[in-house]
Amino acid sequence: MKIKSLSFGSIVIDGKKFNEDIVIEKGEIKIRNKNASRKYKKNYGHTPLTIEENIPWDCQTLVIAKGFYGALPIAKDVLKEAEKRKVEIKIVKTEQLKELFESFDISKTNFLIHLTC
């Protein structure tokens, strides 16, 4: 997998363009379903990443790209669950993802990528 381009609100991976947050699990790209976390938007000022979402835990490392300005809130229960499952969490700004992406072993790493703020 290769990121061809990455900009605020858009990512192109292997020739396919996405304009919504995505999840990459075992090399498969899906649109992030934030519906379960939307009810917490008032508490965080932005829809956060919460344990109620379908987080791709079946990996050794979960990379969370938390937006170009690093503004995606991550609920503490996500980090606690990662520790419980012995999944290493790497949190990066989305703009850094392109340079780091190929350094991760895609067979052991899943991604949750927030494309805006």
N, C-alpha and C positions, 0 to 999 in steps of 0.2 A: 504494500500500500504506500502511496505517495501523495503528499499534499502538494498540489500544483500551485494553488494560490489561496491566500487567506487574507481577508479584510474584514472590517467591522460589518457584521451581519451576513457574511458569506464565506463559504469554504468550498474548495474544489478538491475532491479526493478521487484519484484514478479516473479523471475525466468527468465525474459527476458532481454537479453543483448543488449545494444545500444552503438554504436561507433560513433555516430553523436550527435550534439546538439539536445536536445529535449524540447518539450513544454508539460506540463501536465495541461490540462484544464478539470475541473470537473471530475478528476480521469482518464481521457483518455489521453494516451501518444501518441504524434505525433512527427515526425521529424521536427525540426525547419527549415523553409524555409527562407534562408538568401538572396535570390536572389534580393529582392527589396533594400537591404542595401549594396550590393556589390559595387555599383557605388561610395560609400563614402570611400572605403578602402584607396584610396590615401590620403584623408584628415586626416585619423586617424592612418594609418599604419597597420590597421587590420580591418576586416569587423566589423563595429559597430552594435549595436542594434539601429534601428531607428523607428520612428513612421510609416514608410512605410511598415513595416512588419505586419503580422497578429498577433498582440499581444493579449493574452487572457485577455481582460479587464473585463469580466463578473465575478468579484470576489470582496471580501473586501480587500484582500491582494495579491499582486503579488510579489513572491520571485524571484529575479534575481540572479542566481549563475553565477558569472562573470569570471569563470576560476580558475584553481588551483593557479595561481599567481595574480589573480584579474585583468587580462589584457583586458577583453572585454570592449571596449569603449561603453558608453551609451550616445546617443545624448540627449542634453538638452530638446528637444521637447518631449521625452518619459516621462521625469519627470514632465514637464508642463501638458501633457495630463493626467497623473495619478492624479495630483492635481485637474484638471478640473473635472475628473470623480469620484473624492473622493475615489480613490483606494490607499491604503497604499502600499508603495514600501519598501521591505526589500532587501538590497543588501548584499550578502555574497560571500566569496570565495567558490568555488565548493568543496574544500576539507572539509569545515565545514558543508556541507549540510547533510551528513549522520547522524551526531549527532543531527541536528536540525529538520530533516525531520518529524519525528513522533510527534513533538510538535505543528505542524500546523494542523488546522482543514481543511481537504481536501475538505470539502463541501463549504468552504469559501475562499480557497487559491488556486491560480494557480501558476505554476512554469515555468520559462524559464531557462534552464540549459545549460551552455557552458562547454564543457567537456575537453577542452585543456587549453591553456595559461590563 
